Amino acid sequence: MTFPEADTPPALRRQVSKLQDEAWPPDCASAPGTFAHDPALRPVSMLLVDGDTVLAALDILSKEIVHAGQRYRAAGLSTVVTRGTARGQGHGHRLVTAARAAMADMPLDIGLFTCDRPLRTFYEGAGWQWLPGAVLVGGTPADPFPSDRSGFDKVTMADFFSPLGRRHRSSFPDSRIEVYPGGIDRLW
């Protein structure tokens, strides 16, 4: 099921919030169930549902970026999560594969996101490509949040959806890619 994040039915949204809170416990500054993306990133929620139970969920965030002097319509995966009792059954793979296909059908040039290094092969199995040496720079220009910061062990994954994206693919590995999603979604 796919919805603009704000239009996700409340019962499903509550389940997604609970899964997100389990995966990324709220800090002292936020209450459980209050996680939300910056509306400026046009969040789209994708859910894998069995009956009325959310098995896996993710969000797609998008914005224009400029890289190596070229403007791109970009999007990335965010908050990919699978219900603990449903892990290891292929639900996450199915959802991430469907998200990649959905993004390929959007008016996008490129898909970009980071993941923990051990998850690289999971995302490659869903059709994403590893960008060796690439660093996503999130946050804002005044307060950057790079994916190679101390304590992180991230890799950058991508796919190139448009002729423009494919033509400039070689500019992305071994580079710093300024995504700057803002202060809410510091790194999508």
The 8 nearest C-alpha neighbors of each residue, nearest first, counted from 0:
[[1, 46, 45, 47, 2, 48, 44, 7],
 [2, 0, 45, 44, 46, 43, 3, 7],
 [3, 1, 44, 7, 43, 4, 6, 45],
 [2, 4, 43, 6, 5, 44, 42, 7],
 [5, 3, 43, 44, 42, 6, 7, 2],
 [4, 6, 3, 7, 2, 42, 43, 38],
 [7, 5, 3, 4, 2, 8, 9, 44],
 [6, 8, 2, 4, 5, 12, 9, 3],
 [9, 7, 11, 10, 12, 6, 5, 2],
 [8, 10, 12, 11, 13, 7, 6, 14],
 [11, 9, 13, 12, 8, 14, 7, 51],
 [10, 12, 14, 13, 9, 8, 15, 7],
 [11, 13, 9, 15, 14, 10, 7, 16],
 [14, 12, 16, 10, 11, 15, 9, 17],
 [15, 13, 17, 11, 16, 12, 18, 53],
 [14, 16, 12, 18, 17, 13, 19, 11],
 [17, 15, 32, 13, 19, 14, 18, 12],
 [16, 18, 20, 14, 15, 19, 21, 13],
 [17, 19, 15, 21, 16, 20, 22, 14],
 [20, 18, 16, 22, 21, 17, 23, 15],
 [21, 19, 24, 17, 23, 18, 22, 16],
 [22, 20, 18, 19, 23, 24, 17, 16],
 [21, 23, 19, 20, 24, 18, 80, 17],
 [22, 24, 20, 21, 19, 25, 18, 26],
 [25, 23, 20, 21, 22, 26, 19, 31],
 [26, 24, 29, 31, 20, 30, 23, 27],
 [27, 25, 28, 29, 24, 30, 23, 31],
 [26, 28, 29, 25, 30, 24, 31, 33],
 [27, 29, 26, 30, 25, 31, 33, 24],
 [30, 28, 27, 26, 25, 31, 33, 34],
 [29, 31, 33, 25, 32, 28, 27, 26],
 [32, 30, 33, 25, 20, 29, 34, 17],
 [31, 33, 16, 34, 17, 30, 20, 13],
 [32, 34, 31, 30, 35, 29, 16, 25],
 [33, 35, 32, 16, 36, 31, 19, 20],
 [36, 34, 33, 37, 183, 4, 38, 32],
 [35, 37, 38, 184, 42, 183, 34, 40],
 [36, 38, 39, 40, 183, 184, 35, 42],
 [39, 37, 40, 41, 36, 42, 35, 5],
 [38, 40, 37, 41, 62, 42, 36, 61],
 [41, 39, 61, 60, 38, 42, 37, 62],
 [40, 42, 38, 39, 60, 61, 43, 3],
 [43, 41, 60, 4, 59, 40, 3, 58],
 [42, 44, 3, 4, 59, 58, 2, 41],
 [45, 43, 58, 4, 2, 1, 57, 3],
 [46, 44, 1, 57, 0, 56, 58, 43],
 [47, 45, 56, 0, 55, 48, 1, 44],
 [46, 48, 55, 54, 53, 56, 0, 94],
 [47, 49, 53, 52, 54, 46, 50, 51],
 [50, 48, 52, 51, 53, 54, 47, 55],
 [51, 49, 52, 48, 53, 54, 47, 11],
 [50, 52, 49, 48, 53, 11, 10, 54],
 [53, 51, 49, 48, 50, 54, 11, 14],
 [52, 54, 48, 55, 47, 49, 14, 46],
 [55, 53, 82, 47, 48, 81, 52, 85],
 [56, 54, 81, 47, 80, 53, 46, 82],
 [57, 55, 46, 80, 45, 79, 47, 81],
 [58, 56, 79, 78, 45, 44, 77, 80],
 [57, 59, 44, 77, 43, 76, 45, 78],
 [58, 60, 76, 43, 75, 42, 77, 44],
 [61, 59, 42, 40, 74, 75, 41, 58],
 [62, 60, 74, 40, 73, 41, 75, 59],
 [61, 63, 73, 40, 72, 74, 64, 60],
 [62, 64, 72, 71, 73, 70, 65, 61],
 [65, 63, 71, 70, 178, 62, 66, 73],
 [64, 66, 70, 69, 68, 71, 67, 63],
 [65, 67, 69, 68, 176, 64, 70, 177],
 [68, 66, 69, 65, 170, 70, 176, 171],
 [67, 69, 66, 65, 70, 71, 64, 170],
 [68, 70, 66, 65, 67, 71, 64, 167],
 [71, 69, 65, 64, 66, 63, 68, 72],
 [72, 70, 64, 63, 73, 108, 65, 69],
 [71, 73, 63, 107, 108, 62, 109, 64],
 [74, 72, 109, 110, 62, 61, 63, 71],
 [75, 73, 61, 110, 60, 111, 62, 59],
 [74, 76, 111, 112, 110, 60, 59, 187],
 [75, 77, 59, 58, 112, 60, 187, 57],
 [76, 78, 58, 187, 79, 57, 59, 75],
 [77, 79, 57, 80, 58, 76, 19, 56],
 [80, 78, 57, 77, 56, 58, 76, 81],
 [79, 81, 56, 55, 78, 57, 82, 19],
 [82, 80, 55, 54, 91, 83, 86, 56],
 [81, 83, 85, 54, 84, 55, 18, 86],
 [84, 82, 85, 86, 81, 18, 54, 80],
 [83, 85, 82, 86, 81, 54, 87, 88],
 [86, 84, 82, 83, 88, 54, 87, 81],
 [87, 85, 83, 88, 84, 81, 82, 90],
 [86, 88, 89, 85, 90, 91, 84, 83],
 [87, 89, 86, 90, 85, 91, 92, 84],
 [90, 88, 92, 91, 87, 93, 86, 85],
 [91, 89, 93, 92, 88, 94, 55, 54],
 [90, 92, 94, 93, 89, 81, 55, 95],
 [93, 91, 89, 95, 90, 94, 96, 125],
 [92, 94, 90, 96, 91, 95, 89, 97],
 [93, 95, 97, 91, 96, 92, 98, 90],
 [96, 94, 98, 92, 97, 93, 91, 99],
 [97, 95, 125, 99, 93, 94, 98, 92],
 [98, 96, 94, 100, 95, 99, 101, 93],
 [99, 97, 95, 101, 100, 96, 102, 94],
 [98, 100, 102, 96, 97, 101, 103, 95],
 [101, 99, 103, 97, 98, 102, 96, 104],
 [102, 100, 98, 104, 103, 99, 97, 105],
 [101, 103, 105, 99, 104, 100, 98, 107],
 [102, 104, 100, 101, 160, 105, 99, 107],
 [105, 103, 101, 102, 100, 106, 107, 160],
 [106, 104, 102, 107, 103, 101, 160, 108],
 [105, 107, 104, 108, 72, 103, 102, 161],
 [108, 106, 72, 105, 109, 73, 160, 161],
 [107, 109, 161, 164, 160, 72, 71, 73],
 [110, 108, 159, 73, 160, 107, 164, 158],
 [109, 111, 74, 158, 157, 75, 73, 159],
 [112, 110, 157, 75, 156, 74, 109, 158],
 [113, 111, 75, 156, 155, 76, 187, 157],
 [114, 112, 155, 154, 156, 153, 115, 111],
 [113, 115, 153, 154, 116, 118, 155, 112],
 [114, 116, 153, 118, 117, 152, 154, 113],
 [115, 117, 153, 118, 154, 119, 152, 114],
 [118, 116, 119, 115, 120, 114, 121, 153],
 [119, 117, 121, 116, 115, 120, 114, 122],
 [118, 120, 122, 121, 116, 117, 123, 114],
 [121, 119, 123, 122, 118, 124, 117, 116],
 [122, 120, 118, 124, 119, 123, 125, 92],
 [121, 123, 125, 124, 119, 120, 127, 118],
 [124, 122, 127, 120, 126, 125, 121, 128],
 [123, 125, 121, 122, 126, 120, 127, 92],
 [126, 124, 96, 122, 123, 127, 92, 95],
 [127, 125, 123, 124, 128, 122, 96, 99],
 [128, 126, 123, 122, 157, 158, 125, 156],
 [129, 127, 157, 156, 123, 158, 130, 126],
 [128, 130, 156, 131, 155, 157, 127, 123],
 [131, 129, 172, 155, 133, 156, 132, 128],
 [132, 130, 172, 133, 129, 173, 155, 154],
 [131, 133, 173, 172, 130, 134, 174, 154],
 [134, 132, 173, 174, 172, 131, 130, 175],
 [135, 133, 175, 146, 176, 147, 174, 136],
 [136, 134, 176, 146, 145, 175, 177, 137],
 [137, 135, 145, 177, 144, 178, 176, 146],
 [138, 136, 179, 144, 186, 185, 178, 145],
 [137, 139, 185, 143, 181, 144, 179, 182],
 [138, 140, 179, 142, 143, 181, 141, 137],
 [139, 141, 143, 142, 179, 138, 137, 177],
 [140, 142, 139, 143, 138, 144, 179, 181],
 [141, 143, 139, 140, 138, 144, 182, 137],
 [144, 142, 138, 139, 140, 137, 141, 145],
 [143, 145, 137, 138, 136, 185, 142, 146],
 [146, 144, 136, 147, 148, 137, 135, 143],
 [145, 147, 135, 148, 134, 136, 153, 144],
 [148, 146, 145, 151, 134, 149, 153, 152],
 [149, 147, 146, 145, 151, 150, 144, 152],
 [148, 150, 151, 147, 152, 146, 145, 153],
 [149, 151, 148, 152, 147, 153, 146, 145],
 [152, 150, 149, 148, 153, 147, 146, 115],
 [151, 153, 116, 115, 150, 154, 147, 146],
 [154, 152, 115, 116, 114, 151, 113, 146],
 [153, 155, 113, 116, 114, 115, 156, 152],
 [156, 154, 113, 130, 112, 133, 129, 134],
 [155, 157, 129, 128, 112, 130, 111, 113],
 [158, 156, 111, 110, 128, 127, 129, 112],
 [157, 159, 110, 127, 109, 128, 160, 111],
 [158, 160, 109, 164, 165, 108, 161, 110],
 [159, 161, 108, 103, 109, 164, 158, 107],
 [160, 162, 108, 164, 163, 159, 165, 107],
 [161, 163, 165, 164, 166, 160, 108, 159],
 [164, 162, 166, 161, 165, 108, 167, 71],
 [163, 165, 108, 159, 161, 167, 166, 162],
 [166, 164, 168, 162, 159, 167, 163, 161],
 [165, 167, 163, 164, 168, 162, 169, 161],
 [168, 166, 164, 165, 169, 170, 163, 171],
 [169, 167, 165, 170, 166, 171, 164, 159],
 [168, 170, 167, 171, 172, 166, 165, 173],
 [171, 169, 168, 167, 172, 67, 174, 173],
 [170, 172, 169, 174, 168, 173, 133, 130],
 [173, 171, 130, 133, 131, 174, 132, 170],
 [174, 172, 132, 133, 131, 171, 175, 130],
 [175, 173, 133, 172, 171, 176, 134, 132],
 [174, 176, 134, 133, 135, 177, 136, 173],
 [175, 177, 135, 136, 134, 178, 174, 66],
 [178, 176, 136, 179, 135, 175, 137, 66],
 [177, 179, 137, 136, 180, 64, 176, 135],
 [180, 178, 137, 139, 138, 181, 177, 136],
 [181, 179, 178, 137, 138, 184, 185, 186],
 [182, 180, 138, 139, 179, 185, 183, 184],
 [181, 183, 185, 138, 184, 139, 180, 142],
 [184, 182, 185, 181, 37, 36, 180, 138],
 [185, 183, 186, 182, 180, 181, 187, 36],
 [184, 186, 138, 137, 182, 181, 183, 180],
 [187, 185, 137, 184, 138, 180, 144, 136],
 [186, 77, 184, 112, 75, 185, 76, 60]]
